[in-house]
Amino acid sequence: MLFLANMELAWWEALVLFLLWFVQFALSPIAPSDTGLGFLSHHVRLWSTWAYLIWAGFEFVRILFGRRHLKAFRLFGAIWKERVMKSPT
């Protein structure tokens, strides 16, 4: 959501998001266990979740310091005023 809130997605952000999703998707049929692929599957899910959380935290800090702007909320308000709040003629 933090990526979409500024209405922009850099190519590397899209690539990393896809890779994180793909690794989780590819390992999703494997049940977590203490050995072999189950062990790998469990840890990949765990670490990819941490990667998402850390990345989201980093983006949130960028938003707080003004390095990333939340255009979606401003545009939503403008469209809402234009389309919904206008008086019927």
VMD Tcl script that builds the backbone (N, CA, C; Angstrom):
set m [mol new atoms 267]
animate dup $m
set s [atomselect $m all]
$s set {name element resname resid chain x y z} {
  {N N MET 1 A 0.825 -1.184 0.000}
  {CA C MET 1 A 0.000 0.000 0.000}
  {C C MET 1 A 0.872 1.250 0.000}
  {N N LEU 2 A 1.993 1.210 0.707}
  {CA C LEU 2 A 2.858 2.388 0.744}
  {C C LEU 2 A 3.411 2.719 -0.637}
  {N N PHE 3 A 3.620 1.707 -1.458}
  {CA C PHE 3 A 4.117 1.968 -2.803}
  {C C PHE 3 A 3.031 2.580 -3.668}
  {N N LEU 4 A 1.813 2.112 -3.523}
  {CA C LEU 4 A 0.730 2.602 -4.349}
  {C C LEU 4 A 0.187 3.945 -3.883}
  {N N ALA 5 A 0.430 4.310 -2.643}
  {CA C ALA 5 A -0.101 5.561 -2.113}
  {C C ALA 5 A 0.516 6.783 -2.782}
  {N N ASN 6 A 1.710 6.625 -3.354}
  {CA C ASN 6 A 2.285 7.782 -4.041}
  {C C ASN 6 A 2.081 7.694 -5.550}
  {N N MET 7 A 1.294 6.695 -5.987}
  {CA C MET 7 A 0.909 6.541 -7.390}
  {C C MET 7 A 2.112 6.291 -8.303}
  {N N GLU 8 A 3.199 5.789 -7.765}
  {CA C GLU 8 A 4.388 5.479 -8.547}
  {C C GLU 8 A 4.997 4.182 -8.030}
  {N N LEU 9 A 5.605 3.448 -8.935}
  {CA C LEU 9 A 6.298 2.229 -8.560}
  {C C LEU 9 A 7.526 2.127 -9.454}
  {N N ALA 10 A 8.706 2.242 -8.846}
  {CA C ALA 10 A 9.943 2.148 -9.617}
  {C C ALA 10 A 10.118 0.711 -10.113}
  {N N TRP 11 A 10.901 0.535 -11.157}
  {CA C TRP 11 A 11.089 -0.796 -11.731}
  {C C TRP 11 A 11.704 -1.744 -10.721}
  {N N TRP 12 A 12.644 -1.251 -9.910}
  {CA C TRP 12 A 13.293 -2.135 -8.945}
  {C C TRP 12 A 12.348 -2.502 -7.804}
  {N N GLU 13 A 11.425 -1.596 -7.445}
  {CA C GLU 13 A 10.426 -1.920 -6.430}
  {C C GLU 13 A 9.498 -3.016 -6.941}
  {N N ALA 14 A 9.084 -2.892 -8.196}
  {CA C ALA 14 A 8.228 -3.916 -8.791}
  {C C ALA 14 A 8.951 -5.248 -8.869}
  {N N LEU 15 A 10.223 -5.225 -9.234}
  {CA C LEU 15 A 11.003 -6.453 -9.340}
  {C C LEU 15 A 11.163 -7.135 -7.980}
  {N N VAL 16 A 11.501 -6.371 -6.960}
  {CA C VAL 16 A 11.672 -6.954 -5.623}
  {C C VAL 16 A 10.344 -7.487 -5.093}
  {N N LEU 17 A 9.264 -6.740 -5.286}
  {CA C LEU 17 A 7.954 -7.232 -4.866}
  {C C LEU 17 A 7.601 -8.538 -5.580}
  {N N PHE 18 A 7.867 -8.595 -6.875}
  {CA C PHE 18 A 7.583 -9.812 -7.626}
  {C C PHE 18 A 8.439 -10.973 -7.120}
  {N N LEU 19 A 9.729 -10.746 -6.893}
  {CA C LEU 19 A 10.599 -11.825 -6.432}
  {C C LEU 19 A 10.185 -12.333 -5.054}
  {N N LEU 20 A 9.832 -11.422 -4.150}
  {CA C LEU 20 A 9.366 -11.855 -2.830}
  {C C LEU 20 A 8.089 -12.675 -2.959}
  {N N TRP 21 A 7.171 -12.215 -3.807}
  {CA C TRP 21 A 5.939 -12.961 -4.015}
  {C C TRP 21 A 6.216 -14.315 -4.656}
  {N N PHE 22 A 7.054 -14.338 -5.685}
  {CA C PHE 22 A 7.301 -15.571 -6.424}
  {C C PHE 22 A 7.944 -16.642 -5.550}
  {N N VAL 23 A 8.913 -16.273 -4.740}
  {CA C VAL 23 A 9.564 -17.248 -3.852}
  {C C VAL 23 A 8.538 -17.821 -2.885}
  {N N GLN 24 A 7.708 -16.968 -2.312}
  {CA C GLN 24 A 6.678 -17.471 -1.398}
  {C C GLN 24 A 5.686 -18.348 -2.138}
  {N N PHE 25 A 5.295 -17.952 -3.337}
  {CA C PHE 25 A 4.333 -18.726 -4.125}
  {C C PHE 25 A 4.904 -20.088 -4.505}
  {N N ALA 26 A 6.157 -20.112 -4.921}
  {CA C ALA 26 A 6.782 -21.364 -5.350}
  {C C ALA 26 A 6.919 -22.354 -4.199}
  {N N LEU 27 A 7.147 -21.849 -3.000}
  {CA C LEU 27 A 7.333 -22.734 -1.845}
  {C C LEU 27 A 6.042 -22.969 -1.061}
  {N N SER 28 A 4.942 -22.363 -1.468}
  {CA C SER 28 A 3.698 -22.483 -0.710}
  {C C SER 28 A 3.137 -23.903 -0.629}
  {N N PRO 29 A 3.307 -24.766 -1.629}
  {CA C PRO 29 A 2.761 -26.116 -1.489}
  {C C PRO 29 A 3.532 -26.998 -0.497}
  {N N ILE 30 A 4.719 -26.567 -0.106}
  {CA C ILE 30 A 5.561 -27.375 0.776}
  {C C ILE 30 A 5.221 -27.056 2.221}
  {N N ALA 31 A 4.805 -28.074 2.950}
  {CA C ALA 31 A 4.445 -27.883 4.360}
  {C C ALA 31 A 5.698 -27.642 5.194}
  {N N PRO 32 A 5.622 -26.726 6.152}
  {CA C PRO 32 A 6.773 -26.500 7.024}
  {C C PRO 32 A 7.110 -27.754 7.828}
  {N N SER 33 A 8.403 -28.032 7.957}
  {CA C SER 33 A 8.871 -29.158 8.774}
  {C C SER 33 A 10.258 -28.832 9.299}
  {N N ASP 34 A 10.838 -29.794 10.012}
  {CA C ASP 34 A 12.152 -29.558 10.615}
  {C C ASP 34 A 13.308 -29.957 9.710}
  {N N THR 35 A 13.025 -30.566 8.567}
  {CA C THR 35 A 14.101 -31.022 7.690}
  {C C THR 35 A 13.798 -30.680 6.238}
  {N N GLY 36 A 14.832 -30.671 5.439}
  {CA C GLY 36 A 14.722 -30.546 3.995}
  {C C GLY 36 A 14.014 -29.307 3.499}
  {N N LEU 37 A 13.175 -29.510 2.482}
  {CA C LEU 37 A 12.476 -28.398 1.849}
  {C C LEU 37 A 11.468 -27.744 2.783}
  {N N GLY 38 A 10.906 -28.511 3.706}
  {CA C GLY 38 A 9.980 -27.935 4.673}
  {C C GLY 38 A 10.657 -26.907 5.558}
  {N N PHE 39 A 11.893 -27.191 5.945}
  {CA C PHE 39 A 12.693 -26.261 6.744}
  {C C PHE 39 A 12.975 -24.998 5.943}
  {N N LEU 40 A 13.387 -25.190 4.684}
  {CA C LEU 40 A 13.659 -24.048 3.804}
  {C C LEU 40 A 12.393 -23.236 3.570}
  {N N SER 41 A 11.294 -23.910 3.308}
  {CA C SER 41 A 10.021 -23.237 3.062}
  {C C SER 41 A 9.608 -22.370 4.246}
  {N N HIS 42 A 9.712 -22.928 5.435}
  {CA C HIS 42 A 9.334 -22.174 6.639}
  {C C HIS 42 A 10.201 -20.931 6.798}
  {N N HIS 43 A 11.503 -21.085 6.630}
  {CA C HIS 43 A 12.396 -19.949 6.839}
  {C C HIS 43 A 12.287 -18.904 5.728}
  {N N VAL 44 A 12.026 -19.339 4.510}
  {CA C VAL 44 A 11.830 -18.369 3.427}
  {C C VAL 44 A 10.591 -17.531 3.703}
  {N N ARG 45 A 9.510 -18.170 4.150}
  {CA C ARG 45 A 8.291 -17.417 4.490}
  {C C ARG 45 A 8.560 -16.436 5.624}
  {N N LEU 46 A 9.260 -16.896 6.629}
  {CA C LEU 46 A 9.565 -16.042 7.779}
  {C C LEU 46 A 10.406 -14.843 7.363}
  {N N TRP 47 A 11.482 -15.087 6.626}
  {CA C TRP 47 A 12.379 -14.000 6.250}
  {C C TRP 47 A 11.768 -13.082 5.201}
  {N N SER 48 A 10.942 -13.609 4.330}
  {CA C SER 48 A 10.290 -12.717 3.367}
  {C C SER 48 A 9.278 -11.817 4.070}
  {N N THR 49 A 8.615 -12.340 5.098}
  {CA C THR 49 A 7.707 -11.499 5.882}
  {C C THR 49 A 8.480 -10.388 6.567}
  {N N TRP 50 A 9.628 -10.717 7.136}
  {CA C TRP 50 A 10.469 -9.689 7.756}
  {C C TRP 50 A 10.951 -8.679 6.720}
  {N N ALA 51 A 11.281 -9.144 5.526}
  {CA C ALA 51 A 11.719 -8.227 4.468}
  {C C ALA 51 A 10.606 -7.244 4.113}
  {N N TYR 52 A 9.365 -7.754 3.985}
  {CA C TYR 52 A 8.223 -6.865 3.725}
  {C C TYR 52 A 8.071 -5.830 4.847}
  {N N LEU 53 A 8.140 -6.263 6.084}
  {CA C LEU 53 A 7.953 -5.353 7.224}
  {C C LEU 53 A 9.054 -4.311 7.315}
  {N N ILE 54 A 10.288 -4.729 7.118}
  {CA C ILE 54 A 11.412 -3.785 7.177}
  {C C ILE 54 A 11.322 -2.782 6.032}
  {N N TRP 55 A 10.998 -3.257 4.854}
  {CA C TRP 55 A 10.858 -2.376 3.700}
  {C C TRP 55 A 9.710 -1.392 3.904}
  {N N ALA 56 A 8.590 -1.862 4.428}
  {CA C ALA 56 A 7.463 -0.966 4.703}
  {C C ALA 56 A 7.852 0.080 5.751}
  {N N GLY 57 A 8.610 -0.324 6.768}
  {CA C GLY 57 A 9.083 0.628 7.770}
  {C C GLY 57 A 9.986 1.685 7.156}
  {N N PHE 58 A 10.868 1.250 6.279}
  {CA C PHE 58 A 11.761 2.179 5.578}
  {C C PHE 58 A 10.959 3.178 4.741}
  {N N GLU 59 A 9.952 2.693 4.029}
  {CA C GLU 59 A 9.113 3.571 3.222}
  {C C GLU 59 A 8.302 4.525 4.095}
  {N N PHE 60 A 7.843 4.049 5.239}
  {CA C PHE 60 A 7.108 4.908 6.162}
  {C C PHE 60 A 7.997 6.041 6.662}
  {N N VAL 61 A 9.249 5.735 6.971}
  {CA C VAL 61 A 10.193 6.773 7.396}
  {C C VAL 61 A 10.420 7.770 6.263}
  {N N ARG 62 A 10.526 7.277 5.028}
  {CA C ARG 62 A 10.673 8.175 3.882}
  {C C ARG 62 A 9.463 9.096 3.758}
  {N N ILE 63 A 8.282 8.591 4.022}
  {CA C ILE 63 A 7.072 9.417 3.977}
  {C C ILE 63 A 7.116 10.474 5.067}
  {N N LEU 64 A 7.516 10.067 6.276}
  {CA C LEU 64 A 7.583 11.017 7.394}
  {C C LEU 64 A 8.555 12.161 7.131}
  {N N PHE 65 A 9.668 11.861 6.456}
  {CA C PHE 65 A 10.668 12.886 6.194}
  {C C PHE 65 A 10.469 13.583 4.851}
  {N N GLY 66 A 9.340 13.323 4.203}
  {CA C GLY 66 A 9.012 14.032 2.980}
  {C C GLY 66 A 9.731 13.568 1.734}
  {N N ARG 67 A 10.381 12.416 1.774}
  {CA C ARG 67 A 11.085 11.909 0.598}
  {C C ARG 67 A 10.155 11.134 -0.328}
  {N N ARG 68 A 8.961 10.842 0.156}
  {CA C ARG 68 A 7.946 10.148 -0.643}
  {C C ARG 68 A 6.614 10.813 -0.320}
  {N N HIS 69 A 5.844 11.140 -1.333}
  {CA C HIS 69 A 4.605 11.873 -1.128}
  {C C HIS 69 A 3.400 10.975 -1.404}
  {N N LEU 70 A 2.369 11.140 -0.603}
  {CA C LEU 70 A 1.165 10.332 -0.721}
  {C C LEU 70 A 0.163 11.020 -1.652}
  {N N LYS 71 A 0.366 10.862 -2.928}
  {CA C LYS 71 A -0.470 11.523 -3.926}
  {C C LYS 71 A -1.876 10.933 -3.984}
  {N N ALA 72 A -2.014 9.660 -3.687}
  {CA C ALA 72 A -3.307 8.980 -3.846}
  {C C ALA 72 A -4.387 9.618 -2.981}
  {N N PHE 73 A -4.068 9.981 -1.749}
  {CA C PHE 73 A -5.063 10.558 -0.854}
  {C C PHE 73 A -5.510 11.941 -1.320}
  {N N ARG 74 A -4.555 12.734 -1.802}
  {CA C ARG 74 A -4.885 14.058 -2.328}
  {C C ARG 74 A -5.746 13.933 -3.578}
  {N N LEU 75 A -5.365 13.022 -4.464}
  {CA C LEU 75 A -6.138 12.827 -5.688}
  {C C LEU 75 A -7.515 12.250 -5.402}
  {N N PHE 76 A -7.617 11.374 -4.423}
  {CA C PHE 76 A -8.916 10.822 -4.055}
  {C C PHE 76 A -9.843 11.931 -3.577}
  {N N GLY 77 A -9.315 12.836 -2.747}
  {CA C GLY 77 A -10.119 13.957 -2.262}
  {C C GLY 77 A -10.585 14.854 -3.386}
  {N N ALA 78 A -9.700 15.113 -4.337}
  {CA C ALA 78 A -10.073 15.965 -5.475}
  {C C ALA 78 A -11.139 15.295 -6.332}
  {N N ILE 79 A -10.979 14.017 -6.590}
  {CA C ILE 79 A -11.977 13.297 -7.399}
  {C C ILE 79 A -13.298 13.201 -6.653}
  {N N TRP 80 A -13.231 12.980 -5.351}
  {CA C TRP 80 A -14.451 12.901 -4.541}
  {C C TRP 80 A -15.222 14.218 -4.625}
  {N N LYS 81 A -14.524 15.336 -4.468}
  {CA C LYS 81 A -15.178 16.647 -4.551}
  {C C LYS 81 A -15.758 16.881 -5.939}
  {N N GLU 82 A -15.018 16.478 -6.953}
  {CA C GLU 82 A -15.457 16.711 -8.324}
  {C C GLU 82 A -16.650 15.841 -8.705}
  {N N ARG 83 A -16.638 14.588 -8.321}
  {CA C ARG 83 A -17.659 13.646 -8.791}
  {C C ARG 83 A -18.817 13.456 -7.824}
  {N N VAL 84 A -18.533 13.428 -6.542}
  {CA C VAL 84 A -19.574 13.077 -5.562}
  {C C VAL 84 A -20.207 14.304 -4.919}
  {N N MET 85 A -19.387 15.272 -4.594}
  {CA C MET 85 A -19.883 16.417 -3.842}
  {C C MET 85 A -20.498 17.509 -4.715}
  {N N LYS 86 A -20.340 17.399 -6.034}
  {CA C LYS 86 A -20.907 18.464 -6.863}
  {C C LYS 86 A -22.427 18.383 -6.829}
  {N N SER 87 A -23.023 19.520 -6.866}
  {CA C SER 87 A -24.493 19.556 -6.781}
  {C C SER 87 A -25.109 19.171 -8.113}
  {N N PRO 88 A -26.230 18.464 -8.066}
  {CA C PRO 88 A -26.886 18.081 -9.321}
  {C C PRO 88 A -27.433 19.329 -10.024}
  {N N THR 89 A -27.304 19.357 -11.329}
  {CA C THR 89 A -27.770 20.518 -12.080}
  {C C THR 89 A -29.044 20.235 -12.832}
}
mol reanalyze $m
mol bondsrecalc $m
mol representation Tube
mol addrep $m
